[in-house]
Amino acid sequence: MERPASIVRFEQLYAAHIGVGLAASLLALMNSGAALLASGAAEYTRLLLPAGMVIALLTQAALWFGIARKGASVAKWILVVFTAVNVLGALFAVFVLVTGFGGAGTSLPSLALSLVASVLLYAAVSMLFRPDTKPWFGEGDAAA
């Protein structure tokens, strides 16, 4: 089966989300990395932060593959759950931008990039619920 246009668009938006999100994470890490390394958790920081980023990238790659290449409905719904959690993070980022409260050590550029990544994610996920994706995920009437 040929991939629907909405799945192709999902793939483009999701790739942009991953790229912008990675840039935001690296920027945040550079801004707060010195403070983390100066704290007592220097050894843990050197190991856990890169490991966490690798795990996140592998998870995103697995979800992308399951959705965009295999049409796995389970992967779609896992991404929907992760996106719902992302909404909470985005709301907190907006709160920090508006009030300045709770954002100690957080840079404005990394917050802004994080919000851009979130918007790209929401746009990507919205593509998964367009009518032309139902046959791709084996939902509903495949002949429609």
C-alpha positions in Angstrom: 0.0 0.0 0.0 1.2 3.4 -0.9 1.6 5.8 2.1 -1.1 8.4 2.3 -0.2 12.1 1.9 -1.0 12.7 5.6 1.5 10.1 6.7 4.2 11.7 4.4 3.3 15.0 6.0 3.5 13.4 9.5 6.9 12.1 8.7 8.2 15.6 7.6 6.7 17.3 10.7 7.8 14.7 13.1 11.4 14.8 11.7 11.3 18.6 12.2 10.1 18.1 15.7 12.9 15.7 16.5 15.5 18.1 15.0 14.3 21.2 16.8 13.7 19.3 20.0 17.3 18.0 19.9 18.6 21.5 19.3 16.5 22.8 22.3 17.9 20.0 24.5 21.5 20.6 23.5 21.1 24.3 24.1 19.5 23.7 27.5 22.3 21.3 28.3 25.0 23.8 27.3 23.3 26.4 29.5 22.8 24.3 32.6 25.7 21.8 32.1 28.2 23.9 33.9 26.0 24.2 37.0 25.2 20.5 36.9 28.8 19.5 36.6 29.7 21.9 39.5 27.2 20.2 41.8 27.8 16.9 43.6 26.1 15.0 40.8 28.9 15.5 38.3 29.5 11.8 37.6 25.8 11.0 37.3 25.4 14.0 35.0 28.1 12.8 32.6 26.4 9.5 32.2 22.7 10.0 32.6 22.1 13.1 30.5 23.6 11.6 27.3 22.0 8.2 28.0 18.6 9.9 28.4 19.0 11.8 25.2 20.0 8.6 23.3 17.0 6.7 24.8 14.7 9.5 23.8 16.0 9.6 20.3 15.7 5.8 20.0 12.1 5.9 21.2 11.3 8.6 18.7 12.9 6.7 15.9 11.0 3.5 16.9 7.7 5.5 17.0 8.4 7.1 13.6 9.2 3.7 12.0 6.1 2.1 13.5 3.8 4.9 12.3 5.3 6.1 9.1 6.7 2.8 7.7 4.6 0.0 9.2 1.2 1.6 9.9 1.2 0.4 13.5 -1.8 1.7 15.3 -0.2 0.9 18.7 2.7 3.2 17.9 0.2 5.9 16.9 -1.5 5.7 20.3 1.7 5.6 22.2 2.7 8.8 20.5 -0.7 10.3 21.3 0.0 9.6 25.0 3.5 11.0 24.9 2.0 14.1 23.1 -0.5 14.6 25.9 2.4 14.5 28.4 4.2 17.0 26.2 1.3 19.4 26.5 2.0 19.7 30.2 5.6 20.5 29.6 4.6 23.1 27.0 2.2 24.7 29.4 5.0 24.9 32.0 7.3 26.5 29.4 4.7 29.1 28.6 4.2 29.7 32.3 7.9 30.3 32.8 8.1 32.6 29.7 5.2 34.7 31.0 6.0 34.8 34.7 9.7 34.0 34.9 8.9 31.9 37.9 10.4 28.4 38.1 12.8 28.8 35.2 16.0 29.2 37.1 18.9 28.2 34.8 16.6 28.0 31.8 17.4 30.1 28.8 14.9 31.9 26.7 16.2 30.5 23.4 15.9 26.9 24.7 12.4 27.5 25.9 11.4 29.1 22.6 12.9 26.1 20.6 11.1 23.7 22.9 7.8 25.4 22.2 8.5 25.3 18.5 9.3 21.6 18.8 6.0 21.1 20.7 4.0 22.9 18.0 5.6 20.7 15.3 4.7 17.6 17.3 1.1 18.7 17.6 0.9 19.3 13.9 2.5 15.9 13.2 0.1 14.1 15.5 -2.9 15.8 13.9 -1.9 14.3 10.6 -2.5 10.9 12.0 -6.2 11.5 12.4 -7.0 12.6 8.9 -9.4 10.5 6.9 -6.8 9.2 4.5 -4.9 7.5 7.3 -7.6 5.1 8.4 -6.7 2.4 5.8 -3.0 2.9 6.7 -3.7 2.0 10.3 -6.2 -0.7 9.4 -9.0 1.3 11.0 -12.5 1.6 9.7 -13.6 0.7 6.2 -10.5 0.2 4.0 -12.5 0.7 0.8 -13.6 4.2 1.8 
